[in-house]
Amino acid sequence: MTEERLHILRATPQTCFWGFFDRSLPPVLTVRSGDIVEIETLTHQAGDAPDLTMDDTVRAVYEGIPPAQRGPGVHVMTGPIAVEGARPGDTLEVRILAMRPRFPYGTNIGAWWGYLYPEMKKERITIYHVDSASGYARAAFAYDYLHTPKYDAPGTIIPPERTKREKALDGVLVPLRPHFGVMGVAPKEAGKVNSIPPGDFGGNVDNWRVGPGATMYYPVFNDGALFYAGDPHAAEGDAELSGTAIESSHDGTLQLSVRRDLPIDAPLLETATHWYTHGFGADLDEAMRQAALRMVAFLERRFGLSRDDAYSLISVACDFGVTQVVDQRMGIHAGMPKSVFPPRS
C-alpha cells in the first residue's frame, strides 16, 4: 500500500477562485489517492470587520482577484485539486481530519437574503469572538448595515469608521461547530455554475456536520474529480436562518481518496454515528422528497435492504432536518443512525 503524502495548499490569487464552479478550471495541485492536504480557506465576508478578520494573505486574495472575475455567486474557493486516477463514475472520499480558525473572529449577517428579512426589514452584522480553547463563541459587537449590500460586489470591505458598533448578546455562549459550508467536485455541466445553490456535485451544502471527524463522499463527474473547499464556518444552526453562519476563515487538514466500492449520485455524509443523504429543491417539499428517495436508494445499495424495507426503516428510525433555507435551492438532510445496523457475529 502506497504511503500517503502531505501537501500544503495556500490561499493566493493563483489558487483561489470566487463565486462559481467551472469544470474547465485547471488544477492548482495534483495528489494521489489517499494523500493529505493542508488547505487554507477564506471567508468571503472578511470585509465585515477588516480590522479583525483580514491579514496580508486575505488582502492579497481580495486585491488579486478583481470584481470582474468574481460571481455570479459569492464564495471564495481554494482549488481545484486533481486526484490521480479519479474518473467519472467514481466516488471521491474527503475525510476532514482537522480545522483551525485563521482569526479569533467571525461574522454573521442578518441579510437581505435571510429567511426573516421581510419581517426584520433591515440588515445587521454581528461579529463573534471565536475561542477554540473553550469551544464557544461570544458576540463582540453588532452594527446595522445601511449600504445596500444587495448591490455590492462580492468581497465588499466595510471600513470600521462607517459602522456604529454596539454590544450584542451579552453573556451568551454559542457552541462552536467548525465546518466547510462549500466543498465538492467540478460539476457535470460546462461553463460557470453559480456557487450559491448546492447541487449533486456538492458545493454550498451548508451542513454544519461537515466538520472534523466527518467524511463527505462526492460523485465524480470529470477526470481528476477537481475538488475544492471554501466558505468555512465556525458555527451554524440548521436552516442558517439569517442568511449566514459565523463566517470565519479556517485552515483544514483533508484526506482525499478515490472509491469505487461506494457508488453515489449526490453528496453523502458519514459521521461517527450517522449516515446522511441530502436533498435540494426550489422548496422544502421537493428537497424532502429528494433526500428521502436518496436515503432509500442508499439503504438498498449499502445494506441490501428491499425498497419496501428501506421505506419502513426511514419512517421509524431516520431523522430529517432543514439544512438551509437561504441558498436559492433549499436543503433537507436525512440522518440514519448507524446503530440500527449492529455488527453481526
C-alpha positions in Angstrom: 0.0 0.0 0.0 1.4 3.4 -1.0 2.1 5.7 1.9 0.1 8.9 1.8 1.9 12.2 1.1 1.3 15.6 2.7 0.7 18.6 0.6 0.3 22.3 1.6 -2.1 24.5 -0.5 -2.0 28.1 0.4 -4.8 30.6 -0.4 -3.4 33.0 -3.0 -4.9 34.8 -6.0 -3.5 32.0 -8.2 -5.0 29.1 -6.1 -8.4 30.7 -5.3 -11.5 31.3 -7.5 -14.5 33.3 -6.5 -18.3 32.8 -6.9 -18.5 30.0 -9.4 -17.6 26.4 -10.2 -16.3 25.5 -13.6 -15.0 22.1 -14.8 -12.6 23.8 -17.2 -10.5 25.3 -14.4 -7.1 23.8 -14.4 -5.9 22.1 -11.2 -3.6 24.1 -8.9 -2.5 20.9 -7.2 -2.4 17.2 -8.1 -2.4 14.5 -5.5 -2.6 10.7 -5.3 -5.5 8.9 -3.8 -5.0 8.8 0.0 -2.9 11.9 0.1 -3.4 14.5 2.8 -3.7 18.2 2.1 -3.3 21.1 4.4 -5.5 23.7 2.8 -6.2 27.4 3.6 -9.8 28.6 3.0 -11.0 32.1 3.3 -14.4 33.6 4.0 -16.0 36.0 1.5 -17.2 38.1 4.5 -13.9 39.1 5.8 -14.7 42.7 4.9 -17.4 43.0 7.5 -14.7 43.6 10.1 -11.4 44.1 8.2 -9.5 45.2 11.3 -10.2 41.7 12.9 -10.6 39.2 10.0 -8.1 40.3 7.4 -4.3 39.8 7.2 -1.9 40.1 4.3 -2.9 36.7 2.8 -6.6 37.6 2.8 -6.0 41.1 1.4 -3.8 39.6 -1.3 -6.7 37.4 -2.5 -9.2 40.2 -2.2 -7.0 42.6 -4.2 -5.6 40.0 -6.6 -9.0 38.6 -7.8 -10.7 41.6 -9.4 -14.5 42.0 -9.2 -14.9 41.2 -12.9 -13.5 37.7 -12.1 -16.0 37.1 -9.2 -19.5 35.8 -9.4 -22.2 35.1 -10.2 -22.0 33.7 -6.6 -20.2 34.9 -3.6 -17.9 32.2 -2.2 -14.1 32.1 -2.2 -12.9 28.6 -3.1 -9.3 27.1 -2.8 -8.5 24.7 -5.6 -9.3 22.8 -7.7 -7.3 19.8 -6.7 -6.9 16.9 -9.1 -6.8 13.4 -7.7 -4.9 10.9 -9.8 -7.0 8.1 -11.1 -10.4 9.7 -10.4 -12.7 9.3 -13.3 -16.4 9.8 -14.0 -18.5 7.2 -12.1 -16.0 7.0 -9.2 -16.6 8.5 -5.7 -14.3 11.0 -4.0 -13.9 10.4 -0.3 -13.0 13.5 1.7 -12.0 12.9 5.3 -12.0 16.1 7.4 -9.2 15.5 9.9 -8.9 19.0 11.4 -9.9 22.6 11.2 -8.2 25.6 12.7 -9.5 29.2 12.7 -7.2 31.7 11.0 -8.5 34.5 13.2 -10.3 34.5 16.6 -13.3 36.3 14.9 -16.1 35.6 12.5 -19.2 37.4 11.2 -22.9 36.6 10.9 -25.3 38.6 8.8 -29.0 39.2 9.2 -29.0 39.6 5.4 -31.4 40.7 2.7 -31.5 37.1 1.5 -32.2 35.8 5.1 -35.4 34.0 5.7 -37.0 36.6 8.0 -35.8 39.7 6.2 -39.4 40.7 5.2 -40.2 40.8 8.9 -36.9 42.3 10.2 -36.8 44.9 7.5 -33.1 45.6 7.9 -29.6 44.1 7.7 -27.5 43.7 10.7 -24.0 42.3 11.1 -22.8 40.6 14.3 -19.1 39.9 14.9 -18.3 37.0 17.1 -15.1 36.2 19.1 -14.2 32.6 18.3 -12.5 30.9 21.2 -11.2 27.5 20.1 -9.8 26.7 23.6 -13.2 26.9 25.3 -15.2 25.7 22.3 -17.5 28.7 22.3 -18.1 32.0 20.5 -19.3 35.2 22.1 -20.7 38.2 20.3 -18.1 41.0 20.3 -20.4 43.7 18.8 -23.0 44.3 16.1 -24.0 47.0 13.8 -26.8 47.8 11.3 -25.6 47.8 7.7 -27.1 50.6 5.7 -25.2 50.5 2.5 -27.4 48.4 0.1 -25.2 45.3 0.1 -27.6 43.7 -2.4 -25.8 45.8 -5.0 -22.3 45.4 -3.6 -19.8 43.2 -5.3 -18.8 40.0 -3.5 -16.0 40.8 -1.1 -17.1 44.4 -0.2 -14.9 45.8 2.6 -16.7 47.9 5.2 -14.4 50.4 6.9 -14.9 50.3 10.7 -15.4 54.1 10.8 -18.5 53.6 8.6 -20.2 51.5 11.3 -21.7 52.1 14.7 -20.6 49.1 16.8 -22.9 48.2 19.6 -22.9 45.5 22.3 -24.9 42.3 21.5 -25.9 39.0 23.1 -24.2 39.9 26.4 -23.4 36.7 28.4 -24.5 34.3 25.6 -22.2 31.4 24.6 -22.5 29.8 21.1 -21.1 26.3 20.8 -18.5 26.1 18.0 -19.3 23.8 15.1 -16.4 24.3 12.7 -17.2 23.0 9.2 -16.9 23.8 5.5 -20.0 25.3 4.0 -18.7 24.6 0.5 -16.9 21.5 -0.6 -17.3 19.5 -3.7 -16.1 18.4 -7.2 -16.4 20.0 -10.6 -19.9 19.8 -11.9 -21.0 17.8 -14.9 -22.2 20.7 -16.9 -19.9 23.1 -18.8 -19.4 26.7 -18.1 -19.6 28.8 -14.9 -22.1 27.5 -12.3 -23.2 29.8 -9.6 -21.6 29.0 -6.2 -24.7 29.8 -4.1 -27.2 26.9 -4.8 -26.0 23.4 -3.8 -26.1 20.5 -6.3 -25.3 16.9 -7.0 -21.6 17.8 -7.2 -21.7 19.3 -3.7 -20.9 23.0 -3.5 -22.8 25.1 -1.0 -24.4 22.3 1.0 -24.1 24.2 4.3 -24.5 21.2 6.6 -22.8 22.0 9.9 -21.9 18.3 10.4 -19.3 18.6 7.6 -16.5 19.2 10.1 -13.6 17.5 11.8 -14.2 13.7 12.2 -16.7 13.6 9.4 -16.3 12.1 5.9 -18.0 13.5 2.8 -18.5 11.5 -0.4 -19.0 13.1 -3.8 -19.8 11.6 -7.2 -17.0 12.2 -9.7 -18.1 13.8 -13.0 -14.8 14.8 -14.5 -11.3 13.2 -14.7 -9.3 14.1 -11.6 -12.5 15.0 -9.7 -11.3 18.6 -9.4 -12.0 19.1 -5.7 -12.2 22.4 -3.9 -13.1 23.8 -0.5 -14.3 27.1 0.9 -17.0 29.0 2.8 -15.5 28.0 6.2 -17.8 28.4 9.2 -17.2 28.5 13.0 -20.8 27.7 13.9 -24.2 27.3 12.3 -27.7 26.1 13.2 -29.8 24.0 11.0 -31.6 26.3 8.4 -28.9 29.0 8.6 -31.9 31.2 9.0 -30.5 34.8 9.0 -28.5 34.1 5.8 -25.1 33.1 7.0 -23.3 31.1 9.7 -20.5 32.5 11.7 -18.3 33.1 8.6 -14.7 32.6 9.6 -11.5 31.8 7.6 -10.1 28.4 8.6 -7.2 26.1 7.7 -8.1 22.5 7.2 -6.5 19.1 7.0 -8.2 16.8 4.5 -7.5 13.3 3.1 -8.7 12.7 -0.4 -9.2 9.1 -1.7 -10.8 7.6 -4.7 -13.5 5.0 -4.0 -15.0 2.5 -6.5 -16.9 0.4 -3.9 -19.4 3.1 -2.9 -21.4 4.4 -5.9 -23.4 7.5 -5.3 -25.1 10.2 -7.4 -25.2 13.0 -4.8 -23.3 14.2 -1.7 -23.3 11.6 1.1 -22.1 12.4 4.6 -20.7 9.9 7.2 -20.2 10.8 10.8 -19.3 8.7 13.8 -23.0 8.0 14.5 -25.0 8.6 11.3 -25.2 8.4 7.5 -26.8 11.5 5.8 -28.2 11.9 2.4 -29.1 15.4 1.1 -31.9 16.8 -1.0 -32.1 20.1 -2.7 -35.1 21.8 -4.3 -37.0 25.0 -5.1 -39.0 24.4 -1.9 -38.7 22.2 1.2 -41.2 19.7 -0.2 -39.0 19.0 -3.3 -35.9 18.8 -1.1 -37.6 16.5 1.4 -38.7 14.1 -1.3 -35.2 14.0 -2.9 -33.5 13.4 0.5 -35.9 10.6 1.3 -35.5 8.9 -2.1 -31.8 9.1 -1.9 -31.8 7.5 1.6 -34.0 4.7 0.2 -31.5 4.1 -2.6 -28.5 4.3 -0.2 -30.0 1.7 2.1 -30.7 -0.6 -0.9 -27.2 -0.3 -2.2 -25.2 -0.2 1.0 -27.1 -2.6 3.2 -29.1 -4.7 0.7 -32.5 -3.7 2.0 -35.5 -4.1 -0.2 -37.2 -0.9 -1.3 -40.2 -1.7 1.0 -38.0 -2.4 4.0 -36.0 0.8 3.4 -39.2 2.8 3.3 -40.4 1.4 6.6 -37.0 1.9 8.3 -36.8 5.5 7.2 -40.2 6.2 8.8 -39.3 4.7 12.2 -35.6 5.5 12.6 -34.5 8.3 10.2 -34.5 11.9 11.2 -35.0 14.7 8.7 -33.7 18.2 9.2 -33.7 21.5 7.4 -30.1 22.0 6.3 -30.6 25.6 5.0 -33.4 27.8 3.5 -31.2 30.7 2.2 -29.1 29.2 -0.7 -31.6 29.6 -3.6 -32.2 25.8 -3.6 -33.4 24.8 -0.1 -31.8 21.8 1.6 -33.0 18.8 3.6 -30.8 16.2 5.2 -31.9 12.7 6.2 -29.9 11.1 9.1 -29.9 7.4 9.5 -28.3 6.2 12.8 -25.6 3.6 12.3 -26.8 1.8 15.5 -29.8 0.3 13.5 -27.2 -2.0 11.8 -25.4 -3.7 14.7 -22.4 -5.9 13.9 -23.3 -9.4 13.0 -21.5 -12.2 14.9 
